[in-house]
């Protein structure tokens, strides 16, 4: 348990429990969003407070917290939710950023490059040029996702990295996310010390890729 202050209120952060993951089983947009705001978002804020110094150090500059608002949704409730750490205070979707978030059955920690980025082609070209370094940087048990809207990912050892990066570079909607995923019943997600350790480790491991993508 870690005791911290979130927006002036003292809270005990114990990691994530099954109720948090069950949030995505709640029917109705308003009802599910209410649960996301009450159950999950305070934990995202707690995580940021705990890892902020490490994230800044890994990135090489100040990083700001953003929390998904799902503002475009008018009918269908979100099937996942996330927080993002980005150098830009106003927004994160156009820029390289780190994510910590949840689907119904897993928690993810990503270094994310999503399709909204206007720098996508430049980053994609650079990643293809640096693919050998990237391959050496990413541990085999890390996961790769090519679409942040789908609960789909495969471990690097089972992924054609060149093909994935080529798609990211060439396809307008192409994306590239790399990091770790933990099943909802993995003891790590309920062990706050172990979870924070994994989040920090993932960010520091991927920091060289992040810094390279910021140098374009």
VENQUI-V796232 format. One record per residue. N is the residue number from 1. RES is the residue in three letters. PHI is phi in degrees with one decimal (NA if undefined). PSI is psi as a letter, one per 20 degrees, with the letter a starting at -180 (none if undefined). NEAR is the number of other ideal C-beta (glycine too) atoms within 12 Angstrom. Layout:
n->{N | N}
res->{RES | RES}
phi->{PHI | PHI}
psi->{PSI | PSI}
near->{NEAR | NEAR}
This chain:
n->{1 | 2 | 3 | 4 | 5 | 6 | 7 | 8 | 9 | 10 | 11 | 12 | 13 | 14 | 15 | 16 | 17 | 18 | 19 | 20 | 21 | 22 | 23 | 24 | 25 | 26 | 27 | 28 | 29 | 30 | 31 | 32 | 33 | 34 | 35 | 36 | 37 | 38 | 39 | 40 | 41 | 42 | 43 | 44 | 45 | 46 | 47 | 48 | 49 | 50 | 51 | 52 | 53 | 54 | 55 | 56 | 57 | 58 | 59 | 60 | 61 | 62 | 63 | 64 | 65 | 66 | 67 | 68 | 69 | 70 | 71 | 72 | 73 | 74 | 75 | 76 | 77 | 78 | 79 | 80 | 81 | 82 | 83 | 84 | 85 | 86 | 87 | 88 | 89 | 90 | 91 | 92 | 93 | 94 | 95 | 96 | 97 | 98 | 99 | 100 | 101 | 102 | 103 | 104 | 105 | 106 | 107 | 108 | 109 | 110 | 111 | 112 | 113 | 114 | 115 | 116 | 117 | 118 | 119 | 120 | 121 | 122 | 123 | 124 | 125 | 126 | 127 | 128 | 129 | 130 | 131 | 132 | 133 | 134 | 135 | 136 | 137 | 138 | 139 | 140 | 141 | 142 | 143 | 144 | 145 | 146 | 147 | 148 | 149 | 150 | 151 | 152 | 153 | 154 | 155 | 156 | 157 | 158 | 159 | 160 | 161 | 162 | 163 | 164 | 165 | 166 | 167 | 168 | 169 | 170 | 171 | 172 | 173 | 174 | 175 | 176 | 177 | 178 | 179 | 180 | 181 | 182 | 183 | 184 | 185 | 186 | 187 | 188 | 189 | 190 | 191 | 192 | 193 | 194 | 195 | 196 | 197 | 198 | 199 | 200 | 201 | 202 | 203 | 204 | 205 | 206 | 207 | 208 | 209 | 210 | 211 | 212 | 213 | 214 | 215 | 216}
res->{UNK | UNK | UNK | UNK | UNK | UNK | UNK | UNK | UNK | UNK | UNK | UNK | UNK | UNK | UNK | UNK | UNK | UNK | UNK | UNK | UNK | UNK | UNK | UNK | UNK | UNK | UNK | UNK | UNK | UNK | UNK | UNK | UNK | UNK | UNK | UNK | UNK | UNK | UNK | UNK | UNK | UNK | UNK | UNK | UNK | UNK | UNK | UNK | UNK | UNK | UNK | UNK | UNK | UNK | UNK | UNK | UNK | UNK | UNK | UNK | UNK | UNK | UNK | UNK | UNK | UNK | UNK | UNK | UNK | UNK | UNK | UNK | UNK | UNK | UNK | UNK | UNK | UNK | UNK | UNK | UNK | UNK | UNK | UNK | UNK | UNK | UNK | UNK | UNK | UNK | UNK | UNK | UNK | UNK | UNK | UNK | UNK | UNK | UNK | UNK | UNK | UNK | UNK | UNK | UNK | UNK | UNK | UNK | UNK | UNK | UNK | UNK | UNK | UNK | UNK | UNK | UNK | UNK | UNK | UNK | UNK | UNK | UNK | UNK | UNK | UNK | UNK | UNK | UNK | UNK | UNK | UNK | UNK | UNK | UNK | UNK | UNK | UNK | UNK | UNK | UNK | UNK | UNK | UNK | UNK | UNK | UNK | UNK | UNK | UNK | UNK | UNK | UNK | UNK | UNK | UNK | UNK | UNK | UNK | UNK | UNK | UNK | UNK | UNK | UNK | UNK | UNK | UNK | UNK | UNK | UNK | UNK | UNK | UNK | UNK | UNK | UNK | UNK | UNK | UNK | UNK | UNK | UNK | UNK | UNK | UNK | UNK | UNK | UNK | UNK | UNK | UNK | UNK | UNK | UNK | UNK | UNK | UNK | UNK | UNK | UNK | UNK | UNK | UNK | UNK | UNK | UNK | UNK | UNK | UNK | UNK | UNK | UNK | UNK | UNK | UNK}
phi->{NA | -123.2 | -94.9 | -141.5 | -104.8 | -122.6 | 52.6 | 88.2 | -98.9 | -81.8 | -137.6 | -99.4 | -99.2 | -114.1 | 88.6 | -112.1 | -114.8 | -63.2 | -60.6 | -61.2 | -69.0 | -69.6 | -52.5 | -81.8 | -101.5 | -73.1 | -77.2 | 92.1 | -61.2 | -64.1 | -65.7 | -69.2 | -63.9 | -61.7 | -68.3 | -59.6 | -67.2 | -85.7 | -91.6 | -100.2 | -60.6 | -61.2 | -72.5 | -61.3 | -65.4 | -65.0 | -59.6 | -60.2 | -59.6 | -74.7 | -101.3 | -51.9 | -62.4 | -66.1 | -63.6 | -60.7 | -65.3 | -65.0 | -75.1 | 89.7 | -165.0 | -68.8 | -120.5 | -113.0 | -85.4 | -128.1 | -122.7 | -54.9 | -99.6 | 53.9 | -69.5 | -78.6 | -78.2 | -122.9 | -132.3 | -78.8 | -71.9 | -65.2 | -96.9 | -155.1 | -152.4 | -158.6 | -116.7 | -134.7 | -113.7 | -143.2 | -71.7 | -89.8 | -73.5 | -89.0 | -171.7 | -126.2 | -64.4 | -84.6 | -124.3 | -58.2 | -157.2 | -98.6 | -127.4 | -127.3 | -158.2 | -133.8 | -104.2 | -58.9 | -120.0 | -159.6 | -108.3 | -124.3 | -130.1 | -117.5 | -95.9 | -120.7 | -129.6 | -107.6 | -65.4 | -68.2 | -66.7 | -75.2 | -100.6 | -58.4 | -66.3 | -64.4 | -66.8 | -60.3 | -62.6 | -65.7 | -63.1 | -65.0 | -66.8 | -105.8 | -58.9 | -65.3 | -66.2 | -64.4 | -59.9 | -73.3 | -75.2 | -84.4 | -63.6 | -61.5 | -88.6 | -75.5 | -105.9 | -120.7 | -125.4 | -112.5 | -160.4 | -71.2 | -88.0 | -116.9 | -83.4 | -137.3 | -163.7 | -135.1 | -67.4 | -53.1 | -64.3 | -112.2 | -121.7 | -85.0 | -61.7 | -61.7 | -62.8 | -64.6 | -70.1 | -65.4 | -64.4 | -57.2 | -72.7 | -93.8 | -92.6 | -55.1 | -92.1 | -64.1 | -135.3 | -144.8 | -128.2 | -137.7 | 165.9 | -124.9 | -131.6 | -128.9 | -60.4 | -60.3 | -98.8 | -71.0 | -55.2 | -60.0 | -69.3 | -100.2 | -107.0 | -59.3 | -65.2 | -66.0 | -64.6 | -61.8 | -60.2 | -67.3 | -62.5 | -61.6 | -61.2 | -62.6 | -64.5 | -66.3 | -64.2 | -90.5 | -55.4 | -59.9 | -68.1 | -58.5 | -64.0 | -62.7 | -70.7 | -83.4 | -102.1 | -128.4}
psi->{p | p | p | r | p | o | l | i | p | p | q | o | o | j | a | p | r | h | h | g | h | i | h | j | i | p | q | p | g | g | g | g | h | g | h | g | h | h | g | g | h | h | h | g | h | g | g | g | h | h | i | g | g | g | g | g | g | g | h | j | r | p | q | q | p | q | p | p | i | k | h | i | p | i | f | p | q | q | i | r | q | r | q | q | o | q | h | p | h | h | r | h | h | i | q | p | r | q | q | p | a | p | r | h | j | q | p | q | o | q | o | p | o | r | i | i | p | i | j | g | g | g | g | g | g | g | h | h | h | k | h | g | g | g | h | h | h | p | q | h | j | q | q | p | q | j | o | i | i | q | m | p | q | q | q | g | i | j | p | n | g | g | g | g | h | g | g | g | g | h | p | g | j | q | r | o | p | p | b | q | q | p | q | h | j | p | h | h | h | i | o | h | g | h | g | h | g | g | g | g | g | g | g | h | g | i | g | h | g | g | h | g | h | i | m | none}
near->{15 | 22 | 15 | 25 | 16 | 23 | 15 | 9 | 13 | 13 | 25 | 16 | 32 | 23 | 35 | 41 | 23 | 21 | 20 | 33 | 33 | 21 | 34 | 30 | 19 | 24 | 14 | 16 | 20 | 18 | 17 | 28 | 27 | 17 | 27 | 35 | 22 | 17 | 25 | 39 | 32 | 29 | 42 | 34 | 27 | 35 | 42 | 35 | 25 | 29 | 36 | 26 | 18 | 25 | 38 | 23 | 17 | 30 | 33 | 17 | 21 | 17 | 33 | 24 | 33 | 31 | 30 | 33 | 19 | 25 | 10 | 11 | 18 | 11 | 11 | 16 | 24 | 33 | 27 | 33 | 37 | 41 | 40 | 39 | 46 | 35 | 28 | 23 | 15 | 11 | 18 | 31 | 27 | 22 | 33 | 43 | 40 | 47 | 46 | 47 | 45 | 42 | 34 | 25 | 25 | 32 | 44 | 42 | 43 | 42 | 48 | 46 | 49 | 34 | 27 | 21 | 32 | 15 | 25 | 32 | 22 | 21 | 35 | 33 | 19 | 27 | 38 | 25 | 17 | 25 | 26 | 14 | 17 | 34 | 24 | 15 | 27 | 34 | 21 | 17 | 22 | 34 | 35 | 43 | 38 | 33 | 24 | 38 | 21 | 16 | 24 | 20 | 32 | 22 | 19 | 28 | 15 | 14 | 27 | 16 | 33 | 22 | 19 | 34 | 38 | 20 | 27 | 40 | 29 | 17 | 19 | 15 | 18 | 28 | 35 | 46 | 43 | 46 | 42 | 40 | 34 | 32 | 22 | 28 | 16 | 22 | 17 | 26 | 34 | 25 | 21 | 28 | 18 | 20 | 34 | 34 | 20 | 31 | 43 | 29 | 23 | 40 | 40 | 29 | 28 | 40 | 31 | 23 | 40 | 38 | 24 | 25 | 35 | 27 | 16 | 21}
